[in-house]
Amino acid sequence: MFGREATRDTAGPATGGAASAPVADFGEHLAQEVARAIPDSLVATASRGELARITSDLVARECAQRSVRLTLLEQRNLVTILLNGRIGSAGRAVGQAPEAGAAGAAGAGTVAGVTAQQAHARLQVSEMPRAERGAGGNRSQVDAARELLHPIIVERLDAGALAKLPRAEIERQMSELVTELLAEHRLQLNRAEQRELTVTLLNEMLGLGPLEPLLADETVTDIMVNGPYQVYVERRGKLDLTGVRFRDNAHVLNIAQRIVSRIGRRVDESVPLVDARLQDGSRVNIIIPPLAIDGPSISIRKFSKKSITLDVMARQENISPAMNTVLKIASRCRLNILISGGTGSGKTTLLNAMSQMIDHGERVVTIEDAAELQLQQPHVVRLETRPANIEGDGEITMRDLVKNALRMRPDRIILGEIRGGEALDMLQAMNTGHDGSMCTIHANRPREALTRLENMVGMSGVNLPAQAVRTQIAAAVNMILQVSRMRDGVRRITHVTEVVGMEGDVVTTQDLFVFNFQGEGLDGKLRGQFTPSGLRPHFLPRAEYYGLHQALLEAV
C-alpha cells in the first residue's frame, strides 16, 4: 500500500529477518492491527485521545517487533493517518451489522489501505532532504502534497456551492483550506509552494488540470497531448516539447471527458473520436483507445483572444499593404471567396479577418463542425453540426445545415470548411443571390482547390457532367486566397487568384498577387516579395458599382 519495496530503517541495517519485509506489507499489516484493536463500538464511545494512545502503542510495538525504525515525527504522522482511516471506516459502517473475526479485520484493512497510500505521500514530503530537492524538488513536493490533500478537499468542499461563486472567492477559500490542511498534516511548504499547490488543486477540480497554464499562455496557439507524458505546444509556428505531465492515461481521459461533457457530448470506447470546443471557443479533437494505441490524445487549437484584422496581418508581413487593400475591397464588393490552405496554415484566422469587412446591416449565417469563428457583426446566426448518438441516430451534417440556412433569409453564408457533399449546396447558394459568401478548403494551390471542390461535388451523390460542375464553380467562386505556413513558422498568403470564367472545359484563373521566395535571412526568417501581376482585376466592374474601382486600380 505504501508503493515502495524498501524497509524504513534510517539508522542502519536492521537485525532479524523481518527487516526485509516491504513497507507496503507493513502498512497493510498496521491497518489490519488497528482495525482489530479498535472495534466500531470503541470508536463510538472512546475519546480521540484514548484512541490515539492505543494506536500509538500498537505502532510502536509493531515497529519494535519488525525492526522497522521511524523517526518520532514519521511515527506520529503514521498514527494520525491510521487513526483517521479507522474513524472514517467506523463512520461509514454505522447502521450495518458488525462483522467479527478475520472478515471484519480484512474489511477495515481495505478501507485503511487508502489512508496508507496517503501516509506514504505525506512521508514522501517529510523525509525528502532539502539538499536533494534541487530545481525539481519543489515540483515533487507539491505533487506529493496534492496527492495527499486532493481527496480530502474534494470530500470537504461542496461542488454545487462552488459553482455559484466567482473564481477569486473560490481561490480564497481554497487557499485557507490548504493552509489549514497543511498544518493539520504537518506538511511544510513555503508561501510560493502553497500558492502553486492551491492553483494546481483549483485547476484539477474546476479546470483542465495540467493544461490550464498552457491555455493561459497567449504565446501558445496549439496544444497537443500525446498520452500522459508527452505534451507539445506550438509557439510562433514552431513545435516545442513542454514539461507538462499527467499522472497516467486515466488522468488524460478524465480531462477529455470533462471537456466533452460541457457541450453535451461523450467520449468512451463506443465513441472514441469526438470534436468539441472549450468555453472560450478553442477547438478540440479527442481520440482515445482503442483507436489511439499509446493512450488518449487531445489536440487543442486555441481561440485567439486578440482579434486579427487585415491591417494586423499587413503589419506582421503576412500580406503586403497592396494586398490588404485588394482584400478589403473584395470583401466589401461581396465577392464569393474560397480560402485554401493546409492544416494549421491560418485559414480560419484569415476567414475571421475577411469577415470583419462585412457590413453590420447584413444577416450572416455561419456553419461549422465546431464553432470557432469570431464574427463581430450584430446580426449573426451560428450553426453547428451534431454527431449521431449511441444508437446511430440524430446526426445533423454540414449539408443539412447548409440546406436549412437557405431558408433563413441570409445575406451571406460562411462555411467553416468544405469536406464533402455540402460543396454542391454551397455552390448553389453562391449562385442564388447569396453573394459575399466565404468558405475554406484543404488544398496546396489555387488550381488544386478548384479540383478538390469539383471532386467534393461528386460526393454529394448527384450525377452531374464534369462540364456542368465546372461551369457552376466558375459562376459561383470569384476569388481564391491561398494561405501557407512556411518553414520559418510565418503564415503568408502566397496567391490571390481570381476565377475569370471558362475556356472549353477548363476553369480559367488569373493571379493578382504571388509571393516570390528570395532566400533566408541570418535570423532564420524567409525573405520574399508579394509581387503584383499587373493584370486588370476581373471584378473591376463590380468594384465600380460599389464606388471602389479607383482604390482597386491604385492597389494593383
N, C-alpha and C positions, 0 to 999 in steps of 0.2 A: 504493500500500500504506500510505502514511502517513496517508491520509484527508484531506489538506488540499491545496488548489490554491494554493500560495504558495511563494516561494523562501525559503531560510534565509539571508537577508542582513541581519544585525542592525546592521552598522556604517554602512550607507548604500547607495545604489544601486550595483549590481554592474556591471562592464563586460562587454561582449560579449553576443552574442545568447543565449548559454547561460543567462543569468541568469533568463530567463523560463520555464525548464523547471520543471514542478511537482515538489514534494517527493516525491509518490507515485512518479513515474517514476524519480527519483534513488534512492529506496530500493530499488526493483526492480532498477535497474542495479547498485547496490552488491552486492546479494545474488548476482547472477549473476557479477560480477567475483570475489567471494570464492570462489565455487564453482570458477571456472576456476583461480584462483591457488593454491588449497589442495585438491588431489585427495584422494580417500579414502586412498590409500596414504601420503600425507604426514601426514594426521591420525593414522594409526595409528603412525607412527614418530617424529614430531617432538614436542618438549615444548610445553606450553601457552604458555610464554613466547615460544618461537620463532614459533608460530602467531599469537600476539598481535602480535608485531613486524611480521609480513608483512601482517596485516590493517590495522594502524595506518598503515603506509606506503602501502598501497593507498587507504585512506580519505583520507589527506592529499593524495595525488596527484590523486585524482578530484575532491576539493573545489577544488583549485587550478585544474584544467583547466576546471571548470564554473562557477568563480567563486561557489561556494556557501560562505558563511562560517559556521563553527560555533565556539562557544567551546571552550576546552580541555576543560571538563567534559562538554559535549554530545558532543564528538568521542570522548572516552574511553567514555562511555556507549554510543554507537553501535557502537564497536569491540567492546565486551563482548557486546552483543546479537547482532551478526553472527557473532561467533566461536562463541557458544553455539549458535546456529542451525546453523552448519556442522558443529560436532562432533556435534550431535544427529542431523543428517541422515546423517552418515557412520556413526554407530552403528546407525541403522535400516537402512542399506544393507549391513550385514555379512551375508555368505553369498549376496549377489546378484552377478551378473556386473557388473563395472564398465562404465559407459557413458561413451563418449568423445564429444568434439566438442560440437556445439550441443545435442544431445539431453540430454547429461549436465548441461550448464550450465542448461538450462531446468528440468530436474527439481530441481536444487538451488535454483534461484530460487523455485520453487513452495513448497518447504519453508521457505526463509528468508523467504518472504512473511509468514508468521505472525509471525516474530520482528520483522519490520519494523513490523507493527502494534503489537507490544509496545513497540518502541523509540519509536514515536510517543506511546504512553500515558506512557512514562517522561519523554520530553521535555516533554509537556504539564505534568507536575508540576514539573519542574526550572525551566522557563522562565517559569512564571506569577509575575509580580511580586507581592510581598506586598501592596503598596498597592492592587492591582486586585482582590484576592480578596474583600474586603468581607465582608458577612454570609453570602453564599452561597459564598464561596471555598472554605472547608473542605470543603463538600459535594462540589464539583467535584474537589478534590484527593484526597479519599478515594475517590471514584468512579473516578478515573483510576488510582489505586494498585490498587484492587480489580480493574479490568480487566486490569492487568498481572500481578498475583500470583495471581489465581484459577486459571488453567490450570496454573500451576507447582505450587500447593498440591495441586490435585486429583491431579497426577501423583505427588507425593511421599508423600501420605498413603494409608494402607491403609484403604479404606472399611469393609471387613469387620471389621477390628480396632476401628475407631472405634465401630461399632455396639454393641460389647460394653462400652464404657466409659461411666461417668456423664458427664453434660454438663459438670460442673465440671472434670473431668480433661481432657476434650476441649478445653475453653476454655483451660486452662492450656497444653496442648501447642500449640494453635493460636497463642496469644499469643507463645510462644517462637519458633515458626517464622516468624511475621510479623516479629518484631524482627530475626531473622537475615536474612530476605529483603530487608527494607528497607535493612539495612546493606550487603548484597551488591550491591543495585542502586542504592545511593547515593540513596535517597529520604529526604527529611527530613519527618517528621511528628512533631508534639508528642504528649505522652502521651495526651491526650483523643482526638486523631485516630487514634492507634494502637489505642486501645480501641474506637473506633467502627468502624474497619476490621476488627478481629478479630470483633466481633459481627456485622457485615454479612456477612463470609465464612462464619461459622458458620450464620447464617440461610439463606444461599444454598445451603449444602451439606447441612444437616440439617433445616432447617425450610421455611417457605413464603416465603423471601426477604423482599421489602419489606412483606409483610403481617404479619410477626411482631410489630413494635411495636404494631400495631393490635389484634392478638389478645391482647396482654398488657395493653392499656389497659382497665381494668374499667369505665370510663365509656362505652365503645363497645358498643352492643347489636347493630348490623348493619353489615356491610361490603359495599359494592357496587363492584365493579371493572368499569368500562365501557371496555374496551380498555386499552392500556398507559399512557395519560397522564391518566386521569380516575378517581380513586378517591374515593368518597363514604363517609361513615360516619353512623350515627345516634347522637346523644347526647341523652339526656333528651327523646326523642320528636321531635327536630329533625334535619334532614339538613345536613351540613357537607361542603364540598369540602376534601380534605386535600392536602398537598404530596407525598404518596407517588407515585412513578412507577416504572414498569417500563421496561426498555431498549427493548422492542419487542413485537410480537404474539407472537413465538416465545417470549419470556420468560414472558409470561402463560400461554401454552399449556403450557409446561414445568411451571409451578407447578400448573396444573389437572390435568395427568397425574399429578403426584406425589400429589395429593390422592386421586384415584380409585384409583390403583394399590394404595394401602394397604388398601383394602377389597375388592380383587379385581375391580374394575370397570375400564372403559376408556372413553376419550373420543377420538374421531377423526372423520374425515369420514363414516364409516359409522355411528357412534354419536355424533352431535354434541350430544346432550342427555342429561344424567345428573343424578340426585340422589345425594348422598353425605353423609358425615359425617366430621368430623375426629376425632382420637383423644380429644379432650376432650368429644365429644358434640355439638359445634356442627354445625348443619345447613347443607349446601352445595348450591347449584344451579349447574350449569355449562352454558353453551351456547356453541358455537363456530361459526365459519363452516363451511358456507355459510348456516346459519340466522341467525347473528349477523353483520350486514352490516359493522359497524365494528370487528370484532375480537372475540376471546374475551371473554366476560362471566362473572364469578364473583360469586355472591351468597351471603353467609355470615350466617346467623342464629346469633349467638354463644350458646354454652352458659353460662348464668349460674353462676358459682362460688358465689354466695350463694343459699341456699335460701329462696325466697319462701313465706311462710306467710300464712294469712288474717289473723293478728294484724299482720304487717308491712304487709299491704295496707290494713288499717284505719288504721294509723299514717300511712301515706302518703296517706290520704284517697282511695284507690281504691274503698273501700266504707265504709259507716258502721259504728259499733260494733254497732248492732242487726242489720244485715245480716250482720256477722261471726258473730254468734250463730246466726242462722237457717241460714246455710250450713253451719256446723259440725254443727248438728242434722240437717240434710238429709242430709249425708254419713253421719253415724252411724246414721241411720234407714234406710240402704240405699235411698235414692231413686234411680231411674234419671234421670240428669241429662244434658241436651243443652246444650252451651256453644256459643253462636252469636256471630259477630263477623266483621269484615272482616280483610283481610290485615294482619298486624302489630299487631293490636289487643290481643294478650295472651291468646289462647285457651289456648295450651299452658301458659303460666305459671299461669293460673287452674286448669287441669286438674291441674297439679302440686300446687298449694296445696290443692285439694279432696281429692286422693288421700292427703294426709298424715293425714286423719282416718280412714282405713281401718284396721280392727283388724289387728294383727300376726298374728293366728291365721288369717287368710283367705288363700286361694290366689288370686293375681291374675295374669291373662294380659293383656299389653299387645300391641297390633298397630299397627304404624306403617310408613309408607313409608321413612322414615329415622329410626332410633331416636333420640329426644331426651328422652323422659320421664325424670324423676329420682325414681322411687319409692323410698321409704326402707324399705319393708317387707321382711322377710327372705325371704318366700315369693313371689317374682315371677318369672314366665317371660316373657321378652321375645322377640317375634317380629317379623321384618322382611321386607317383600316383596323379590322379586328380579326384575330385568328380564330380558327374553329375551336369549339370546346372539346372536352374529352371524348364525347360521343361522335365527334367529327362534324357537328352541325354548327350553324350560326356564323360561319365565316363571311366577312364583308371585305371584298377585294378592292384594289385600286380602281379596277374597271367599273365596279358597281358605283363607287363614289363619283367617278367622272360622269357617268350617265346621270346620276342624281343631281350633280352640280349644274347640268344644263337646264334643269327645271327650277333652279333657284334664282334666275334672272341675274347672273353675274356679268359684270363688265369685263373682268379678267379672271382667268383660271390659272393658278400657279400649281404645277405638279412637281412634287419634291423630286421624284426620279421615275423615269420610264423604264420598266423592266419587262413588260410583256404585252399582252393584247390590248392594254389600255392605250397603246400608241395610236391605234385606229380611231378610237373615240376622241383622243386629244386632237388629232389632225382634223377631224370633223368639227370639233369645237372651234379651232382656229379658223376654219373656213366658213363658219356660220355666224359671223358677227362678234366674236369674242376676241377682237384684236388686242394686242398687248399682252397676250398670254405667254408664260415662260415655263420651261421645264429643264431638267438636267438628264444627261445620259452618259454612260461609261463608254468612252472611245478615246483613241490616242491622237486622231487627226480629224479635221472637219469632214473630209470625204468619208472616213470610216464611220463617223457619226450618222451620216445620211444612209450608209449601207446598213448599219445596225437598226436604224429607225425603220427601214424597209423590211428587214427581217422580223422585227417585232410586230409589224402589221400582220405578217403571215401567221404569227402566234395567236391572233385573235380568232382563228377558225373560219374567217370569211375568205372565200376563194376569189381573189381579185387578180386580174392580169398585172404583170410587173409594170407595164407602162402606165396603167391606171394608178397604181400605188405611187409611182414616181411623180406623176402629174399632180397628184394630191399633195405630196410632200413639197414640190416646187411652189404650189399655190399657197400652202399653209405657212411654211417656215421662211422668214425674211432674213435672219442673221444667225450665224453660229459663232459662239465665243469659245475658243479652245484654251483651257487653263491647264497648267502643268506645274508640278512641284519638282524643281530641278535639284541636281545633286548637291548644291550648296544650301539646300533647305528652303530657298526662297521660292514662293509661288508667283508665277508670271502668266499673263495672258499672252500666249505665243501667236495666236491668229485671231483677227477679226475678219470674218468671212461673210460675204453676202451671198444669198441664193438668188440668182438672176432669173432663171427660167429653165426651159427645156430646149435641147437640140436633139431631135430624134428621140431616142430612148434614154438620153443621158441628162441628168440634172446638172445645169451649169452654175458655176460659182465664180466669184472674184474676191481676192484678198484686198482688204483696205489697209491692214497693218500686219506685219510679220516681225517677230523677234528674231534677230540675227545674232547668233553666238559669235563672240570675238576673242575669247580667251578667258584666263583665270588670273585674278589679282593676287598679290602677295598675302592678302588676308583670307584667301580661300574662296572669296566671293566671285561668282562668274560675271564676266563683263560682256555686254552686248548692247544692241540698239534696237529700239522699236521703230522699224522703218515703214513709213507710209508708201503705198504703191503708187500714189499719184493719180489713180483712176477716179473717174467721176462716180460718186455713190449712186447706186441704183435706186435708193429710196429718196433721192433728192426731191422729186415732185411731192412726196408726202411731207418732207420737211418744209417745203414751201407752203403747203396747206396749213401747217402749224406755225408759220412765220419764223422758222429756224434755219432756212436754207443758207442765208449768208454766213451764219456762225459755222454751219457744217462745211461749207466750201473753204473757209479760212482754216479749219482744223485739218482737212485732208490735203 
